[in-house]
Structures are given as C-alpha cells and as structure tokens.
Amino acid sequence: MLYIIGLGLDIREISLHGKKILKSGKIKKVYLENYTVEFPYTKKELEKELKIKVIEANRGFTESGELVDLAKKEDVVLLVYGSPLSATTHISLINSCKKNKIKYKILYAGSVFDAVAESGLSLYKFGKATSLPKWQKSFTPNSFIETIKENQKKYAHSLLLIDIGLSFKDARTQLEKCDFDFGKIIVC
C-alpha cells in the first residue's frame, strides 16, 4: 500500500492520522519528496519531530515507478510538503496505483492554496494558478502571462507560484521586465 501524506506548511502540521500511520509499525519505508519546494526545516529536524527515519526521494526516483513497485510488496509512505495532490507528479503516482490495482491512501494537509487566503483575497475569486520560472541567461519564459490574461478576462485573481531558487526580489524584477500590466500585486 502507498500512503501519500501531506506535511502542511509547518513542521508540526502533519495530521494526527498521518502520525498514527507512521508510528503503526507496519510501514517499511518512509520517503520524503524533496524537489518541489525549499523546505523551511531540515530532514534531520523532521526526523526528530516525527521520531522516524526518512529517505529523500528526488524527482527521478519518484517518477521512476519504483515507489509504486515497492507499494506492491509492502506499505510505504511518501511525505510531501504542503498538500499531496498539488503537484502533478503525485497525481501520476495515484494513477499508477489505480492502473496496477495497488491500494493507496491520501492524507491531506494545508498548502499554499490555503495560505493564500491570508492575503485577504477570496479563494473563490482565484483563477488558474501558474508558475513563475527562474530566468536563465538564454531562457526567459513568460508563458505565465497567458494564464494571467485568462484570469483577468474573468476578473479573477492570479496566484503565481515562484520557482525554487527564485527570491521574491528577483521574481518582482522579472515581472517588471515583462511588457505587461499585471495590475495590483500582493506579495504573500
């Protein structure tokens, strides 16, 4: 069986149900997905908080199918920062489990999609979220602008997910370099 457990946005936000599964004694391996976010805490701090050992899982491992193969034979956990199904990779894992008739369980937690409400903007008025990639010298994609345009046509807010390694200051600079009127920008 494969458990995909959300860690929430803070080291102590994992659900009681998630902790119970981790402490059940039936879990053979616990993996920590480590490539979709820069963690605000270390692996060592997480292990100390949860009183378990975790194995870091990079994108290659998570997408390889090895995790699903392991779940055929034993109970395994994939810990995910935020909420488990915000990233398409994790949805692919569920689809693989369904295809291979492997049991799975999702344990949700808070994510950036919940925390954005702290801005004071209504969650019901957000359009499609999009990513703001970190520009390179020879690669300055601005495809996120199309999503923002679509949202503006619907009078919807836009949530830009900032790429790993891109500071808010640099993100703002990139936005200013785009020839587009973004309207009011609220930084959360």
TAMO-V653866 format. One line per field, one symbol per residue. burial: 1 if it has 24 or more other C-alpha atoms within 12 Angstrom, else 0. A space follows every 50 residues. Layout:
BEGIN
burial = ???
END
This chain:
BEGIN
burial = 11111111111111100110110000111111110110100010010001 01011110000110001111100011111111111110110011011000 01111111111111010000000001111111111000000101101110 10000011111100000000100110000001000000
END
